[in-house]
Amino acid sequence: MPSPRRFALYQYALGAAAAVFALNLLVRGLLKIGGLPATLLVAIVVALGLRWLFTRIEGHLPRHGEAWGLNLLYGAILGLLYLGLWGLMWLKDEPGHMGQLIFVLHYLSYPVALAFALHLGRRPT
């Protein structure tokens, strides 16, 4: 029988989303790194940090269902934040098609990085 989780998956997802926000402020504000390099750096650091923290606290890598649930929750939370930013973009000035595509790619880098991080080193069952 699997041991009960110490934290619910939504708590991990909320913590990761908060880390994304804080690290983006740090990387973009203090380190003056911008654009896609900043997004990729934050996405990879948060994804690997979440994987390490989950493994450290729970004592095992996320199981297949846990990994999917964690990624979906994380993507949904960040998706809501990005929808707010998208709305602010539209209020300021209507972005062109390329600007919208770049915006979506920035968002997608977070759940994709987490999916890769959670599936690193897994053996097929």
C-alpha positions in Angstrom: 0.0 0.0 0.0 1.5 3.4 -1.0 2.1 5.8 1.8 -0.1 8.9 1.9 1.3 12.1 0.4 2.6 14.7 2.7 1.4 17.6 0.6 -1.5 17.7 -2.0 -0.4 18.1 -5.6 -2.1 21.5 -5.8 0.3 22.7 -3.0 3.3 21.7 -5.0 1.8 23.4 -8.1 1.0 26.6 -6.2 4.5 26.7 -4.8 6.1 26.2 -8.2 3.9 29.0 -9.7 5.0 31.3 -6.9 8.6 30.3 -7.6 8.1 31.1 -11.3 6.9 34.6 -10.3 9.7 35.3 -7.9 12.4 33.9 -10.1 11.2 35.9 -13.1 11.4 39.0 -11.0 14.9 38.1 -9.9 16.2 37.1 -13.3 14.6 39.9 -15.3 15.0 42.6 -12.7 18.2 42.1 -10.9 20.2 40.0 -13.3 18.9 41.9 -16.4 18.3 38.8 -18.5 15.3 39.1 -20.7 13.3 37.4 -23.4 13.4 33.7 -24.1 16.7 32.9 -22.3 15.1 34.2 -19.0 12.0 32.2 -19.6 13.9 29.0 -20.3 16.2 29.5 -17.4 13.3 30.0 -15.0 11.3 27.1 -16.5 14.2 24.7 -16.2 15.2 25.7 -12.7 11.7 25.5 -11.3 11.0 22.2 -13.0 14.1 20.6 -11.7 13.6 22.1 -8.3 10.0 20.8 -8.1 11.2 17.4 -9.1 13.9 17.4 -6.5 11.6 18.8 -3.8 8.8 16.2 -4.5 11.3 13.4 -4.5 12.9 14.7 -1.2 9.6 15.2 0.6 7.6 12.2 -0.7 10.5 9.8 -0.9 9.9 8.7 -4.5 9.7 10.1 -8.0 6.2 11.2 -9.0 4.2 8.3 -10.3 2.7 8.5 -13.8 -0.6 9.8 -12.6 1.0 12.2 -10.1 3.2 13.6 -12.8 0.3 14.2 -15.1 -1.8 15.8 -12.3 1.1 18.0 -11.1 1.8 19.2 -14.7 -1.9 19.9 -15.4 -2.3 21.9 -12.2 0.9 23.8 -12.7 0.0 24.5 -16.3 -3.5 25.6 -15.3 -2.3 28.0 -12.6 0.3 29.5 -14.9 -2.3 29.6 -17.7 -4.6 31.8 -15.5 -1.7 34.1 -14.8 -0.7 34.3 -18.4 -4.4 35.0 -19.4 -4.2 38.0 -17.1 -1.0 39.2 -18.8 -2.6 38.6 -22.2 -5.5 40.8 -21.2 -3.1 43.5 -20.1 -1.3 43.2 -23.5 -4.6 43.8 -25.3 -5.4 46.8 -23.2 -2.1 48.5 -23.9 -1.8 47.7 -27.6 -3.2 44.9 -29.7 -0.4 42.5 -30.3 0.2 41.1 -33.7 0.1 37.5 -34.6 3.8 37.0 -34.1 3.6 38.6 -30.7 0.8 36.3 -29.7 2.8 33.3 -30.9 5.8 34.3 -28.9 3.7 34.9 -25.8 2.1 31.4 -26.1 5.6 29.8 -26.6 6.8 31.5 -23.5 3.9 30.1 -21.6 4.3 26.6 -23.0 7.9 26.4 -22.0 6.9 26.0 -18.3 4.7 22.9 -18.5 6.9 21.3 -21.2 10.0 21.8 -19.0 8.2 20.3 -16.0 7.0 17.3 -18.1 10.6 16.6 -19.2 11.9 17.0 -15.7 9.3 14.7 -14.2 10.0 12.0 -16.7 13.8 12.2 -16.6 15.4 8.9 -15.6 12.1 6.9 -15.7 12.1 3.4 -16.8 9.2 2.2 -18.9 6.8 0.0 -17.0 
